[in-house]
C-alpha cells in the first residue's frame, strides 16, 4: 500500500485519511487501467490458447487491489464525505445546497412553484 502513496498531493479539499486514500486509488487505477484492459481482452479472446488465457487471468488476479475500479468511491470535493453525493456536481447534499444558495453552481436555482 505504501508503494502507491503519492509524494505530493494535488487535492484542493479538506484532507483526512479517507480522502487521501481515495485520491491514491484514483491515481493508481488510472495508471494501471491500460494493462488491466489488455489482460481482460486476452482472457476473453477465445481464439488464443487456453494456457495464455489462464496466465493472463492469473496476472490479473495478482494485481494490487487499488488497480480495480470498484475500489474508487465517489467523495465530496469540498468536505470529503463518502455518502450523499450528487454525481453530477461531486458535492455532498449539504455542500451542494450551500453552493447553490450562494449562486456558485451554474444552472441551479431554488425551486418555487
PEZI-V548686 format. One record per residue. SS is DSSP state (H for helix, E for strand, C for the rest). PHI is phi in degrees with one decimal (none if undefined). Layout:
SS;PHI
SS;PHI
This chain:
C;none
C;-69.6
C;-69.1
C;-95.2
C;-62.9
C;-76.5
C;-75.9
C;-128.4
C;-97.3
C;-114.0
C;-108.1
C;-106.5
C;-126.5
C;-60.5
C;-105.7
C;-139.2
H;-63.0
H;-68.8
H;-67.4
H;-63.6
H;-64.7
H;-65.6
H;-62.3
H;-63.5
H;-61.7
H;-64.2
H;-66.4
H;-66.0
H;-60.5
H;-64.6
H;-70.4
H;-97.8
H;-61.6
H;-60.2
H;-65.8
H;-62.8
H;-63.2
H;-63.8
H;-64.8
H;-65.3
H;-65.8
H;-64.0
H;-63.1
H;-82.2
C;-78.9
C;-79.2
C;-80.0
C;-78.8
C;-64.1
H;-63.0
H;-65.1
H;-63.9
H;-65.3
H;-66.7
H;-65.3
H;-64.9
H;-66.8
H;-65.4
H;-62.1
H;-65.9
H;-72.8
H;-88.9
C;-68.8
C;-62.5
H;-66.6
H;-68.9
H;-84.8
C;-87.0
H;-69.5
H;-73.0
H;-78.7
C;-81.1
C;-119.4
C;-71.9
C;-124.2
C;-67.3
C;-69.6
C;-91.2
C;-110.7
C;84.7
C;-65.7
C;-104.1
C;-125.9
C;69.3
E;-105.5
E;-84.4
C;-63.1
C;-63.1
C;-109.3
C;55.7
E;-129.3
E;-72.5
H;-59.0
H;-65.8
H;-65.0
H;-61.1
H;-63.6
H;-65.0
H;-68.5
H;-68.2
H;-66.9
H;-78.3
C;83.8
C;-87.3
C;-105.0
C;-67.5
C;83.2
C;-114.9
C;-145.5
C;-69.6
C;-75.9
C;-147.8
C;-145.3
